[in-house]
Each structure stands twice: as structure tokens, then as C-alpha cells.
């Protein structure tokens, strides 16, 4: 995995590339977290608002604050129905622009492995959540092969190219999440795995979705036409289609939740 920071600035492209995956995992995640209604949430690394939308739909929140470094993503988030309830702010996970104990719940949805210092990100969530409040996250199990783009990443590596990946994949295993939450001082820590499937109508749609990331597209564009076609053919063999041509691919995430110690 590359250590180069990855920024997503096209909210619409991100929705097709990752937002739909996020919603699939997020629905299971919120069913597991089972938060009570009426909470004040902060969605750290909200991106284009895919998970913020789920909070609004599923959790009957009092309010939601979404924060992300990409103004392009936030621009898309503000077009969602959840924008009527949520406020979106540009900012960084390691320096949240909120007062102490401002929220009842904090979440990082597919974000913690993008935070350069994950422990600082967790500490910031704990800081802005009231005593007894919820601090939670889920992340693709990248090191365990659960990333939605694991197949194309494997083929890129086979071609001698650097695949797309966040800077801190080591933060995504369950053991790492448990350690982060425990070291932050959170209590009542629980974890679980989340497995989801996404179906594409045909291989060409699956292929083009992989290329919505500028990281992957740039790597493939660096190949000759024949090498790029060979990579595409190998990926086709790696993710075989059903009889009707559809491609169904699974991904796996790890989730964690804990509570801020009560005063």
C-alpha cells in the first residue's frame, strides 16, 4: 500500500466508486450499534455524506455535524436530503473544530485508515463526546483482503504498479481497533466483522467503477495498451461473471464501538 495521502474531491464519482459500498456496510453497522434516537452526532471524515445520510434516515438524530478535508466532497454532501438536518464543515480528523463534550456520538465510517495518526483521531472523537457517549468506527479489512478493490489491487501489484490504498491500513484489523479504543480510555468496547456484497450488471461496469479512483486510473494509464488489456483480462478471470453476465463481489469491514467513561 502507498503511504501517499489520498484525497477524494469528486463527490459524484466517489458515490459510485465507494459511497454505495459504504451504504451497504453502514446499514449493517448501524443495526449493530443500535443507537437510541435523539442523539447529536459528529460524522468524522464524512466525505460526500453517504454515511451522514444513513444516520439521518436510520437514527432519528437531533443533529449531525459532518466534517471532511475535501470541499469537493462536502459540496456533494450538501445536496443530499440529510443536508436539511446536517451541517458540513471543512476540517481534519486530528483537530476537530468543536468544543469538548459537544456530541452524544462520534463515528468514523471508512476513515480511520486515512488518518495519519489514528490514535489522535480517536482521542479527538473522545474529546468532543460527552461522558457516557458513543465513539465508534468501521473500516475495510485491508490487510485481511476485505477491501472492495482488492482484486484490481492484486493485479496492479502483479503488473509492478502501486495500487490504491490508504496510508494506515494497519489501523483496520480488529485487534488494532480494539487497541486504539482501549488505549484512548474508552469503555464497554465491542467489535464485529461486516461482510457485504455488491452486484454490477456486467464486467465493463465493474471495470469502469474501479477506474473512478484517479489513483487506479493513473496507474493503468501508465501501461501500454497491450499491458492494460492484459491486466483487464486477468481481472476478468479473477472475478468471473454469472451466467447472465453480472459480477457479484464481496467486501469485509471491521467495526468497533465503545463509550466515553461516565463522570
C-alpha positions in Angstrom: 0.0 0.0 0.0 1.1 3.5 -0.8 1.9 6.0 2.0 1.0 8.9 -0.2 -2.1 10.7 1.2 -5.2 10.1 -0.9 -7.8 12.8 -1.2 -11.2 12.4 -2.9 -12.5 15.6 -4.4 -15.2 14.4 -6.8 -18.3 13.6 -4.7 -20.3 12.1 -7.6 -17.5 9.8 -8.7 -16.9 8.8 -5.1 -20.6 7.9 -4.7 -20.3 5.3 -7.5 -16.9 4.1 -6.5 -17.2 3.9 -2.7 -20.4 5.6 -1.5 -22.6 2.6 -2.5 -20.2 0.2 -0.7 -20.2 2.5 2.3 -24.0 2.4 2.5 -24.1 -1.4 2.3 -21.7 -1.7 5.2 -23.2 1.2 7.0 -26.6 -0.3 7.2 -25.3 -3.4 8.9 -23.1 -1.2 11.1 -25.9 0.9 12.4 -28.0 -2.1 13.0 -25.3 -3.4 15.2 -24.6 -0.1 17.0 -28.4 0.3 17.6 -28.1 3.9 18.9 -31.1 5.5 20.6 -32.9 8.3 18.8 -32.4 12.0 19.5 -28.6 12.0 19.6 -26.2 14.7 18.5 -23.8 13.1 16.0 -20.4 14.0 14.5 -19.5 12.2 11.3 -15.7 12.5 11.1 -14.4 12.2 7.5 -18.0 12.4 6.2 -16.8 12.6 2.6 -19.7 13.1 0.2 -22.3 12.4 3.0 -23.1 8.8 2.2 -23.0 7.7 5.9 -24.4 11.0 7.1 -27.4 10.2 5.1 -27.8 6.9 6.8 -27.6 8.5 10.2 -30.4 10.9 9.2 -32.5 8.1 7.8 -32.0 5.4 10.4 -31.2 7.0 13.7 -33.7 9.9 14.2 -30.8 12.2 15.3 -31.3 15.6 16.9 -28.5 17.0 14.8 -25.5 15.9 12.7 -22.2 17.6 12.1 -20.2 16.3 9.2 -16.5 17.2 8.8 -14.1 16.4 5.9 -10.9 17.9 4.4 -12.3 17.9 0.9 -14.6 20.8 -0.1 -15.5 19.0 -3.3 -16.9 16.1 -1.3 -18.7 18.5 1.1 -20.3 20.3 -1.9 -21.9 17.0 -2.9 -22.9 16.2 0.7 -24.8 19.5 0.9 -27.0 18.4 -2.0 -28.3 15.3 -0.1 -31.6 15.3 1.8 -29.7 14.9 5.1 -28.3 18.5 4.5 -31.6 19.8 5.9 -30.5 18.3 9.3 -26.7 18.2 9.0 -24.1 20.9 8.9 -20.9 20.3 6.9 -17.6 21.8 7.8 -14.1 21.5 6.2 -11.6 20.3 8.7 -9.3 17.5 9.8 -9.9 14.4 12.0 -6.9 15.1 14.2 -8.0 18.6 15.1 -11.8 18.7 15.3 -13.2 22.3 15.4 -15.7 21.5 18.1 -15.8 22.2 21.9 -15.3 19.4 24.4 -18.4 17.2 25.0 -20.4 18.7 22.1 -21.9 15.5 20.9 -23.6 12.3 22.1 -21.9 10.1 19.4 -18.9 10.2 17.1 -18.3 8.0 14.1 -15.6 7.3 11.5 -17.1 5.5 8.6 -14.3 4.0 6.4 -12.0 6.8 7.6 -9.6 5.7 10.3 -7.0 4.2 8.0 -6.8 7.6 6.2 -5.9 9.4 9.4 -2.1 9.8 9.6 -2.1 9.3 13.3 -5.2 7.2 14.1 -4.7 7.5 17.9 -5.1 11.3 17.6 -8.2 10.9 15.6 -9.7 8.6 18.3 -8.7 11.0 21.0 -10.4 13.8 19.3 -13.6 11.9 19.0 -13.5 11.1 22.7 -12.8 14.7 23.5 -15.9 16.0 21.7 -18.3 13.3 23.0 -20.0 13.7 26.4 -19.4 11.3 29.3 -21.3 8.0 28.6 -21.5 8.9 24.9 -20.6 6.6 21.9 -17.4 6.5 19.9 -17.4 4.1 17.0 -16.0 3.3 13.6 -15.8 0.7 10.8 -13.0 0.2 8.3 -12.4 -2.1 5.4 -10.2 -5.1 6.4 -7.5 -4.2 4.0 -4.7 -6.4 5.4 -7.1 -9.3 5.5 -8.2 -8.9 1.9 -11.6 -7.3 2.6 -11.1 -4.1 0.6 -13.6 -3.7 -2.2 -10.8 -3.1 -4.7 -8.6 -6.0 -3.5 -8.9 -7.8 -6.9 -7.7 -4.9 -9.0 -5.0 -4.0 -6.5 -3.7 -7.6 -6.7 -3.4 -7.3 -10.5 -1.8 -3.9 -10.3 0.8 -5.3 -7.9 1.4 -8.2 -10.3 2.0 -5.7 -13.0 4.6 -3.9 -10.9 2.4 -0.9 -10.1 1.4 0.7 -6.8 -2.3 0.1 -6.0 -4.7 2.4 -4.4 -4.7 2.3 -0.7 -4.9 4.4 2.5 -1.8 5.4 4.4 -2.6 3.5 7.6 -4.1 0.1 6.6 -2.6 -1.2 9.9 -5.4 0.6 11.7 -8.1 -1.6 10.2 -7.7 -5.1 11.8 -10.0 -5.8 14.7 -7.1 -6.2 17.1 -5.8 -2.7 16.1 -9.2 -1.1 16.5 -9.5 -2.8 20.0 -6.1 -1.4 21.0 -6.9 2.1 19.7 -10.2 2.2 21.6 -8.7 0.7 24.8 -5.6 3.0 24.8 -7.9 6.0 24.3 -9.6 5.1 27.6 -13.0 4.1 26.1 -15.1 1.5 28.0 -17.5 -1.3 27.1 -15.6 -2.0 23.8 -17.1 -4.4 21.3 -16.1 -5.4 17.8 -17.5 -7.3 14.9 -17.0 -8.2 11.2 -19.3 -6.9 8.5 -19.5 -8.7 5.1 -21.4 -7.1 2.2 -21.9 -7.9 -1.5 -22.4 -5.6 -4.4 -23.6 -6.7 -7.8 -22.6 -5.0 -11.1 -24.7 -5.6 -14.3 -21.6 -6.6 -16.3 -17.8 -6.7 -16.2 -17.4 -3.4 -18.1 -19.4 -1.6 -15.4 -17.3 -3.3 -12.7 -14.1 -2.3 -14.5 -15.2 1.3 -15.0 -16.1 1.6 -11.3 -12.6 0.6 -10.4 -11.2 3.4 -12.6 -13.2 6.1 -10.9 -10.3 6.4 -8.5 -7.7 8.7 -10.0 -5.0 6.6 -8.3 -6.1 3.4 -10.1 -6.8 5.2 -13.4 -3.4 6.9 -13.3 -1.6 3.6 -12.7 -3.4 1.9 -15.6 -2.9 4.8 -17.9 0.8 4.4 -17.4 0.7 1.0 -19.0 0.9 0.3 -22.8 -2.4 -0.5 -24.5 -1.5 -4.2 -24.6 -0.4 -4.4 -21.0 -3.5 -2.5 -19.9 -5.7 -5.0 -21.8 -3.8 -7.9 -20.3 -4.4 -6.6 -16.8 -8.1 -6.1 -17.6 -8.3 -9.7 -18.9 -6.6 -11.0 -15.7 -9.1 -9.1 -13.6 -12.0 -10.6 -15.6 -10.7 -14.1 -14.9 -10.3 -13.2 -11.2 -13.9 -12.0 -10.8 -15.9 -14.4 -13.0 -19.4 -13.4 -14.1 -22.6 -15.2 -13.5 -24.5 -16.8 -16.5 -26.3 -13.5 -17.1 -23.1 -11.5 -17.1 -23.5 -10.0 -13.7 -20.5 -9.6 -11.4 -21.0 -10.0 -7.7 -18.1 -9.1 -5.4 -17.9 -9.2 -1.6 -16.0 -6.9 0.8 -15.4 -7.1 4.5 -15.1 -4.5 7.2 -14.2 -4.5 10.9 -16.2 -2.4 13.3 -15.7 -1.2 16.8 -17.7 0.7 19.4 -17.1 2.0 22.9 -18.3 4.5 25.4 -16.7 7.6 27.0 -16.2 6.9 30.7 -19.0 8.4 32.8 -18.0 11.1 35.2 
